[in-house]
Amino acid sequence: MTMSEMMRGIIQTVRDNRQRFEAFCRSLSQEELSRPAPDSTWVVKDFVSHLATLDPTLVLSFEATAAGRPEDATRNPDGSPFDLDALNEALVVERREWPLERILEEASANRAALIDSMERLSDEDIAQVMHFTGDAKRSPAQLPLRVFMLGWAHHDTIHAADMLRALPERATDAELAAWVDGPMVKAYQAAMSGPPRR
């Protein structure tokens, strides 16, 4: 099966953003990585852990959606509702004492497995409707997988912007500022502003 041209473009965006994100992370000092992020319970390094650990969940969601079983990604193995916020928090807390390089190694392995899965998706697969379970700030939604992926391809950039809120001296860097100035990042920041919905 030939890879979807749309998927090829999404994967390239994901790879480009991850390369920039890793370089950004490695440029940070221990003090910078330990700073609390405004309006968050996380420190800067926690966003790195989040991005390192979410990919296996995305593999399950993408593959279930492509197979026409998007509801599989909305339940835990025991049948209880899947809670994205609880998963993210638990995975981040587990890695609080990990050094940055160990987190980035895990991120690299998980991202390689995710891209391998994405490369097998056809245009028909990414036209399937997925179920986004929602989180503390966003309501559950149903949308074509390709639409979700177009936004998700900027996930690394979105959280780099979150990290920069704790690093005002870095936010003045012209290259970083241009990278996080895209419409997907702005839309996410707008969606995540305000009080929790649940």
Solvent accessible surface area in square Angstrom, and as a share of the most:
residue,aa,sasa,rsa
1,M,175,0.78
2,T,109,0.63
3,M,38,0.17
4,S,4,0.03
5,E,123,0.55
6,M,80,0.36
7,M,0,0.00
8,R,107,0.39
9,G,40,0.39
10,I,5,0.03
11,I,4,0.02
12,Q,94,0.42
13,T,43,0.25
14,V,2,0.01
15,R,111,0.41
16,D,64,0.33
17,N,12,0.06
18,R,16,0.06
19,Q,131,0.58
20,R,96,0.35
21,F,3,0.01
22,E,37,0.16
23,A,65,0.50
24,F,7,0.03
25,C,0,0.00
26,R,121,0.44
27,S,55,0.35
28,L,13,0.06
29,S,54,0.35
30,Q,132,0.59
31,E,103,0.46
32,E,15,0.07
33,L,3,0.01
34,S,70,0.45
35,R,59,0.21
36,P,101,0.63
37,A,5,0.04
38,P,56,0.35
39,D,140,0.72
40,S,50,0.32
41,T,118,0.69
42,W,32,0.11
43,V,42,0.24
44,V,0,0.00
45,K,28,0.12
46,D,2,0.01
47,F,13,0.06
48,V,1,0.01
49,S,1,0.01
50,H,11,0.05
51,L,3,0.02
52,A,0,0.00
53,T,8,0.05
54,L,13,0.07
55,D,2,0.01
56,P,60,0.38
57,T,31,0.18
58,L,12,0.06
59,V,27,0.16
60,L,123,0.61
61,S,12,0.08
62,F,0,0.00
63,E,67,0.30
64,A,8,0.06
65,T,1,0.01
66,A,21,0.17
67,A,57,0.45
68,G,42,0.41
69,R,122,0.45
70,P,18,0.11
71,E,70,0.32
72,D,55,0.28
73,A,23,0.18
74,T,35,0.20
75,R,117,0.43
76,N,51,0.26
77,P,151,0.95
78,D,119,0.62
79,G,44,0.42
80,S,43,0.28
81,P,111,0.70
82,F,42,0.17
83,D,63,0.33
84,L,22,0.11
85,D,51,0.27
86,A,56,0.44
87,L,51,0.25
88,N,19,0.09
89,E,67,0.30
90,A,52,0.40
91,L,34,0.17
92,V,0,0.00
93,V,74,0.42
94,E,110,0.49
95,R,22,0.08
96,R,84,0.31
97,E,159,0.72
98,W,46,0.16
99,P,84,0.53
100,L,17,0.09
101,E,80,0.36
102,R,121,0.44
103,I,0,0.00
104,L,4,0.02
105,E,115,0.51
106,E,41,0.18
107,A,3,0.02
108,S,61,0.39
109,A,66,0.51
110,N,29,0.15
111,R,15,0.06
112,A,64,0.49
113,A,60,0.46
114,L,0,0.00
115,I,13,0.06
116,D,74,0.38
117,S,3,0.02
118,M,0,0.00
119,E,61,0.28
120,R,127,0.46
121,L,9,0.05
122,S,13,0.09
123,D,82,0.43
124,E,122,0.55
125,D,30,0.16
126,I,2,0.01
127,A,46,0.36
128,Q,71,0.32
129,V,70,0.40
130,M,6,0.03
131,H,46,0.20
132,F,28,0.11
133,T,31,0.18
134,G,1,0.01
135,D,8,0.04
136,A,30,0.24
137,K,40,0.17
138,R,73,0.26
139,S,57,0.37
140,P,98,0.62
141,A,48,0.37
142,Q,125,0.55
143,L,41,0.20
144,P,42,0.26
145,L,0,0.00
146,R,85,0.31
147,V,75,0.43
148,F,40,0.16
149,M,0,0.00
150,L,74,0.37
151,G,20,0.19
152,W,20,0.07
153,A,5,0.04
154,H,54,0.24
155,H,25,0.11
156,D,4,0.02
157,T,3,0.02
158,I,10,0.05
159,H,9,0.04
160,A,0,0.00
161,A,12,0.09
162,D,12,0.06
163,M,0,0.00
164,L,10,0.05
165,R,106,0.39
166,A,10,0.08
167,L,0,0.00
168,P,89,0.56
169,E,90,0.40
170,R,60,0.22
171,A,43,0.33
172,T,114,0.67
173,D,66,0.34
174,A,83,0.65
175,E,123,0.55
176,L,26,0.13
177,A,41,0.32
178,A,75,0.58
179,W,22,0.08
180,V,25,0.14
181,D,82,0.43
182,G,24,0.23
183,P,113,0.71
184,M,76,0.34
185,V,6,0.04
186,K,116,0.49
187,A,63,0.49
188,Y,33,0.12
189,Q,49,0.22
190,A,71,0.55
191,A,44,0.34
192,M,52,0.23
193,S,77,0.50
194,G,49,0.47
195,P,113,0.71
196,P,86,0.54
197,R,165,0.60
198,R,165,0.60
